[in-house]
Amino acid sequence: MAVKEQASRRVALVVFPGVEALDVAGPSAVFAGANRMLAARDPTAPLPYDIAVLASSTTPLRTSDGLSLVPDLPLAAQRAPLDTLLVAGGPDIESVLDERPLVRGLARLAGRARRVGSVCTGSFLLAAAGLLDGRRATTHWAYASRFAARFPRVRVDADAIYIQDGDVYTSAGVSAGMDLSMALVEADLGREVALEVARALVVYLRRPGGQAQFSGLLAAQAASPSPLAELQLWMAEHPADDLSVEALAARVAMSPRNFARVFARDAGVTPARFVERLRVEAARRHLEETDMPVKQVASTSGFASVETLRIALHRALGIGPAAYRERFRGSR
């Protein structure tokens, strides 16, 4: 499939001191990968993307990972229209939200861009610039509650890997920036080019945007200091077993009442909510990786019926099992 020749699209990655290095390197690798792919096909054709790193100044800055990064251009010096404006994130993002040159420069550039997006906690900067008011957005799961409290005008979805709301895109933590970038490349250059880039980078062409960013298995591992960690891992491996509070309490020799209290304290969610997350994750894997009928997916994942599965999946991801399977396979 031929790619229509056109001038390079300017992709600006906005950074700041303390930025997460992978939030910058991941998307950059995707767009640069598209450049390499098409240059190999036709060395005389213009590259599809012109990538630049922008900051408040060109003074070298340190990333949160301890690396040194030299921006290409100050925000104020970018005068020409942009195709894509992506804002990276970082663990101390809230420390830069009051930096007026950064926030104002971002708002100005957004008005010159065809599309605007963020990686991880970069959504905080988009919101601070007023670019997410009234929109649906996501961010890193660990910052979602703080994000929602600080920016009540934004409709926060803490589960999605990335979200498109009009010409504004937001993505979840770190590696999700590559998922978003792959989706943008596919929209620009077509599936064939995007697939070649994905193969070269050894990543998914793209995971569905609605796919949950924080899995039940990760949740169990995150709770490793808990005395219930071993039980949580067992639960993740046995979603179809009896995972009622009474049965789980008996496994760890606790009263149901005390078990429910301790579990909620350590896991941050009730046992019932934790179990539903695990079962939704199990169902997702079966829908993505197998051809088993939805009824079998439900029973294997621990749901009492297809309807129970449908309700849980819709609550978690806003989509039913049949549509989820179709969407995932359509993006492979």
Secondary structure, DSSP 8 states (H G I E B T S, - for coil): --------EEEEEE--TT--HHHHHHHHHHHHHHHHHHHHH-TTS--SEEEEEEESSSS-EE-TTS-EE--SEEGGG--S-EEEEEE---TTGGGGTT-HHHHHHHHHHHTTEEEEEE-TTHHHHHHHTTSSTT-EE---GGGHHHHHHH-TTSEE-SSBSEEEETTEEEE-STTHHHHHHHHHHHHHH-HHHHHHHHHHHTS-S---TTSBSS-HHHHHHHTTTSTTHHHHHHHHH-TTS---HHHHHHHTT--HHHHHHHHHHHHSS-HHHHHHHHHHHHHHHHHHH----HHHHHHHTT-SSHHHHHHHHHHHHSS-HHHHHHHHHHT-
